Amino acid sequence: MKKLTFTIIASVVVILIIVLLFFFGRKKENSGRREVLSDVPVTIDTVKKQSLTNLVSLVGLIDPTNDVEIIPEAKGMITKVNFKIGDQVKKGTVLIEIDDLLIKSDLARQEINYFKAKREFDRNKTLYEQNSISASQLDISRLDMQAAENDLTRAKKALDDTKVKAPINGTINSKKINEGSYIQQNTSIGNIVDISTLKVKVNISEKDAFVLHPGDSVEVTTDVYPGHRFLGHVDNIASKADEAHTYPVEIHLPNALSFPLKGGMFGRINFTSITSRDAIAISRDALIGSVKNAQVFVIKGDIASLRNITIGRESGQLLEVLNGLEEGEMVVTSGQNNLSDNLKVVIVK
């Protein structure tokens, strides 16, 4: 009996030893595997000052020079619509007509009142010249005539407002009403844009804002017309920076008939007039995300840390760094896809 008990205990002890050896072996293996996986191979580049070429290239939004909502000053039922989306219209073209029956009636009444007041003034003027009435009586009739004339002018304006005209030369971009619709005053019925000339909006760095001037020439390219360059010039530069410490610039760009552009397109603007300069720059390969939300991995020791940076001008494969990096720091140029913040890396020479 004792021999059997001893055998059972010995078997249990052996099984426990085997289980413990297997567990610690797997733990060590997993630990080693994690250590290997955490050492991500990367290549790096040192942040330094480099000479950027005189070509500053930025992406901007192309907008119409004039973009106007069509807003009637009259209210009532629309009796006629004279336009549709895409129509080219001249300033003053009648776009819609509003029911004017009551307004015409009011105009006729104001005309009668004015003629009566004028006739009364003319009669009193004759009487005054004959010394039959006082000067104050003549003044009262003059004021009555002027008041009636003002009412008549307002009635004529109200009738004219029933014919809603195009406020500018341009193209009908939207239409919000139909014949039979009832509109209120100061309610938009559509939109008209003038794209005969365009304006391009873009933000430039603080340093470039002081070397760029109104009238400087620029080149604009688009993905719609590869290889074609549109010529424009700087119209104005903001006197105050925005929250990102960049300065909004507006560029005047004629719209060519042979290569027509539309409002809302993106264009790449090349400021050829800005001279070259030395600046802290990194390779485009180091960039993570977009230029507007730029990030890079910075190496310190054998740890990669994710850092936000601010990008300025672009010059070929070089990107100017306005904020976020110091000269002499090291950034990852390849291997970023396998990295996360504060991960251990192995630098590949």
GISULZI-V486137 format. One record per pair of residues at least 12 apart in sequence whose C-alpha atoms are under 6 Angstrom apart, sorted by sequence separation. I is the first residue (numbers start at 0). J is the second residue. If there is no record, write none. Layout:
# GISULZI-V486137
i:I j:J
i:I j:J
This chain:
# GISULZI-V486137
i:82 j:94
i:176 j:188
i:218 j:230
i:236 j:248
i:294 j:306
i:309 j:321
i:81 j:94
i:175 j:188
i:235 j:248
i:294 j:307
i:309 j:322
i:81 j:95
i:123 j:137
i:175 j:189
i:217 j:231
i:235 j:249
i:294 j:308
i:308 j:322
i:80 j:95
i:174 j:189
i:216 j:231
i:217 j:232
i:234 j:249
i:293 j:308
i:308 j:323
i:79 j:95
i:173 j:189
i:216 j:232
i:234 j:250
i:79 j:96
i:173 j:190
i:215 j:232
i:233 j:250
i:234 j:251
i:78 j:96
i:172 j:190
i:214 j:232
i:215 j:233
i:232 j:250
i:77 j:96
i:78 j:97
i:172 j:191
i:214 j:233
i:232 j:251
i:77 j:97
i:78 j:98
i:120 j:140
i:171 j:191
i:213 j:233
i:231 j:251
i:76 j:97
i:120 j:141
i:170 j:191
i:213 j:234
i:231 j:252
i:75 j:97
i:76 j:98
i:170 j:192
i:213 j:235
i:169 j:192
i:169 j:193
i:117 j:144
i:116 j:144
i:298 j:329
i:297 j:329
i:298 j:330
i:283 j:316
i:297 j:330
i:113 j:147
i:282 j:316
i:283 j:317
i:296 j:330
i:113 j:148
i:282 j:317
i:296 j:331
i:305 j:340
i:281 j:317
i:304 j:340
i:281 j:318
i:304 j:341
i:280 j:318
i:303 j:341
i:280 j:319
i:302 j:341
i:303 j:342
i:205 j:245
i:279 j:319
i:280 j:320
i:302 j:342
i:204 j:245
i:279 j:320
i:302 j:343
i:109 j:151
i:203 j:245
i:301 j:343
i:302 j:344
i:202 j:245
i:203 j:246
i:301 j:344
i:202 j:246
i:202 j:247
i:221 j:266
i:201 j:247
i:202 j:248
i:220 j:266
i:285 j:331
i:201 j:248
i:220 j:267
i:285 j:332
i:106 j:154
i:200 j:248
i:219 j:267
i:284 j:332
i:200 j:249
i:219 j:268
i:199 j:249
i:218 j:268
i:199 j:250
i:218 j:269
i:198 j:250
i:217 j:269
i:198 j:251
i:217 j:270
i:198 j:252
i:197 j:252
i:102 j:158
i:196 j:252
i:196 j:253
i:196 j:254
i:195 j:254
i:97 j:161
i:96 j:161
i:96 j:162
i:95 j:162
i:95 j:163
i:94 j:163
i:93 j:163
i:94 j:164
i:93 j:164
i:92 j:164
i:91 j:164
i:92 j:165
i:91 j:165
i:90 j:165
i:90 j:166
i:90 j:167
i:90 j:168
i:89 j:168
i:88 j:168
i:88 j:169
i:87 j:169
i:87 j:170
i:86 j:170
i:85 j:170
i:86 j:171
i:85 j:171
i:73 j:160
i:84 j:171
i:73 j:161
i:84 j:172
i:84 j:173
i:71 j:163
i:80 j:178
i:79 j:178
i:78 j:178
i:77 j:178
i:77 j:179
i:76 j:179
i:77 j:180
i:76 j:180
i:76 j:181
i:75 j:181
i:75 j:182
i:204 j:311
i:74 j:182
i:74 j:183
i:74 j:184
i:73 j:184
i:72 j:184
i:72 j:185
i:71 j:185
i:70 j:185
i:70 j:186
i:70 j:187
i:69 j:187
i:69 j:188
i:69 j:189
i:68 j:189
i:69 j:190
i:68 j:190
i:67 j:190
i:67 j:191
i:66 j:192
i:65 j:192
i:65 j:193
i:63 j:193
i:63 j:194
i:64 j:196
i:64 j:197
i:63 j:197
i:64 j:198
i:62 j:197
i:62 j:198
i:61 j:198
i:61 j:199
i:60 j:199
i:60 j:200
i:59 j:200
i:59 j:201
i:63 j:262
i:62 j:262
i:61 j:262
i:62 j:263
i:61 j:263
i:61 j:264
i:60 j:264
i:61 j:265
i:60 j:265
i:59 j:265
i:59 j:266
i:58 j:266
i:58 j:267
i:57 j:267
i:57 j:268
i:56 j:268
i:56 j:269
i:55 j:269
i:55 j:270
i:54 j:270
i:54 j:271
i:53 j:273
i:53 j:274
i:53 j:275
i:52 j:275
i:51 j:275
i:51 j:276
i:50 j:276
i:50 j:277
i:49 j:277
i:49 j:278
i:48 j:278
i:48 j:279
i:47 j:279
i:55 j:312
i:56 j:313
i:51 j:314
i:47 j:326
i:46 j:326
i:46 j:327
i:45 j:327
i:46 j:328
i:45 j:328
i:46 j:329
i:45 j:329
i:44 j:329
i:44 j:330
i:43 j:330
i:43 j:331
i:42 j:331
i:43 j:332
i:42 j:332
i:42 j:333
i:41 j:333
i:41 j:334
i:40 j:344
i:42 j:346
i:38 j:343
i:39 j:344
i:40 j:345
i:41 j:346
i:42 j:347
i:37 j:343
i:38 j:344
i:39 j:345
i:40 j:346
i:41 j:347
i:38 j:345
